[in-house]
Amino acid sequence: MKRVGLLLALLVCGCAPSSRSALSIRLLPGPALHVQPSAEVVVELSVANRQLAAADVSAQADMRHPGMGTAVATVTPLGRGRYRLSNLDLPMAGDWVLSVKASTQGHPVSGAAAFSVLP
């Protein structure tokens, strides 16, 4: 009887929905920027092919090479799942990763997108 209870508890816990979902990030107009101290980019965010509107969003960019700092963005909602990320300090050309975290109606989501910084 104890085994059945334990099995049932594990089954219920295993079926609980994840608190983190995959966030799709699309950089507009494309995934390339130029070296600059205060870059600005517009991103389109979606979860399960639905635009992520009215969300609390934070974003940062990190260079893939160790030892580089993190560029934290100022996020401004534009509507229709689009957000302007500004004040991104991109001091070096190379491969970068944009990490975005969002929360809408208490449900956290996160995702990442690769982009290039050109000289």
URFEN-V581525 format. One record per residue. N is the residue number from 1. RES is the residue in three letters. SS is DSSP state (alpha for helix, beta for strand, coil for the rest). PHI is phi in degrees with one decimal (none if undefined). NEAR is the number of other C-alpha atoms within 8 Angstrom. Layout:
BEGIN
{{N RES SS PHI NEAR} {N RES SS PHI NEAR}}
END
This chain:
BEGIN
{{1 MET coil none 4} {2 LYS alpha -63.9 5} {3 ARG alpha -65.6 6} {4 VAL alpha -64.4 7} {5 GLY alpha -63.2 8} {6 LEU alpha -64.9 8} {7 LEU alpha -62.3 8} {8 LEU alpha -63.9 8} {9 ALA alpha -62.6 8} {10 LEU alpha -64.9 8} {11 LEU alpha -64.6 8} {12 VAL alpha -64.0 8} {13 CYS alpha -64.8 7} {14 GLY alpha -69.4 6} {15 CYS alpha -94.2 6} {16 ALA coil -65.7 6} {17 PRO coil -66.6 4} {18 SER coil -71.2 5} {19 SER coil -79.7 7} {20 ARG coil -115.8 8} {21 SER beta -116.1 9} {22 ALA beta -76.9 9} {23 LEU coil -102.6 13} {24 SER beta -88.5 9} {25 ILE beta -123.5 11} {26 ARG beta -123.7 9} {27 LEU beta -82.8 10} {28 LEU beta -114.0 9} {29 PRO coil -81.8 5} {30 GLY coil -166.9 6} {31 PRO coil -86.6 9} {32 ALA beta -138.2 8} {33 LEU beta -128.0 9} {34 HIS beta -113.0 10} {35 VAL coil -55.9 12} {36 GLN beta -166.8 8} {37 PRO beta -78.3 9} {38 SER beta -144.9 9} {39 ALA beta -72.9 13} {40 GLU beta -134.9 9} {41 VAL beta -144.9 9} {42 VAL beta -105.2 11} {43 VAL beta -120.2 12} {44 GLU beta -112.2 12} {45 LEU beta -110.8 13} {46 SER beta -148.7 12} {47 VAL beta -129.9 11} {48 ALA coil 52.7 6} {49 ASN coil 63.2 5} {50 ARG beta -117.1 6} {51 GLN beta -59.4 10} {52 LEU coil -94.1 12} {53 ALA coil -108.8 9} {54 ALA coil 53.2 8} {55 ALA coil -113.4 9} {56 ASP beta -88.4 7} {57 VAL beta -119.2 9} {58 SER beta -130.3 10} {59 ALA beta -146.7 13} {60 GLN beta -148.8 12} {61 ALA beta -117.6 13} {62 ASP beta -130.2 12} {63 MET beta -76.3 12} {64 ARG coil -71.3 7} {65 HIS coil -86.1 5} {66 PRO coil -63.9 5} {67 GLY coil 91.0 4} {68 MET coil -87.0 7} {69 GLY coil -76.7 6} {70 THR beta -104.2 8} {71 ALA beta -100.8 10} {72 VAL beta -92.3 10} {73 ALA coil -95.0 12} {74 THR beta -89.2 11} {75 VAL beta -108.0 11} {76 THR beta -124.5 7} {77 PRO beta -70.7 9} {78 LEU beta -112.7 8} {79 GLY beta 99.0 8} {80 ARG coil 55.1 7} {81 GLY coil 77.6 13} {82 ARG beta -104.9 13} {83 TYR beta -137.7 13} {84 ARG beta -92.4 13} {85 LEU beta -106.0 14} {86 SER beta -127.6 11} {87 ASN beta 63.0 11} {88 LEU beta -82.0 15} {89 ASP beta -85.2 10} {90 LEU beta -116.8 13} {91 PRO coil -81.6 7} {92 MET coil -135.4 7} {93 ALA coil -72.3 11} {94 GLY beta 147.0 8} {95 ASP beta -91.8 10} {96 TRP beta -126.0 12} {97 VAL beta -128.0 12} {98 LEU beta -96.2 12} {99 SER beta -108.4 12} {100 VAL beta -125.7 12} {101 LYS beta -120.9 11} {102 ALA beta -142.6 11} {103 SER beta -139.8 11} {104 THR beta -134.0 11} {105 GLN coil 52.4 5} {106 GLY coil 79.0 5} {107 HIS beta -105.8 8} {108 PRO beta -79.9 11} {109 VAL beta -136.8 12} {110 SER beta -151.5 12} {111 GLY beta -166.3 11} {112 ALA beta -143.9 11} {113 ALA beta -141.0 9} {114 ALA beta -83.1 9} {115 PHE beta -150.4 11} {116 SER beta -111.6 11} {117 VAL beta -110.1 14} {118 LEU beta -98.7 9} {119 PRO coil -62.7 6}}
END
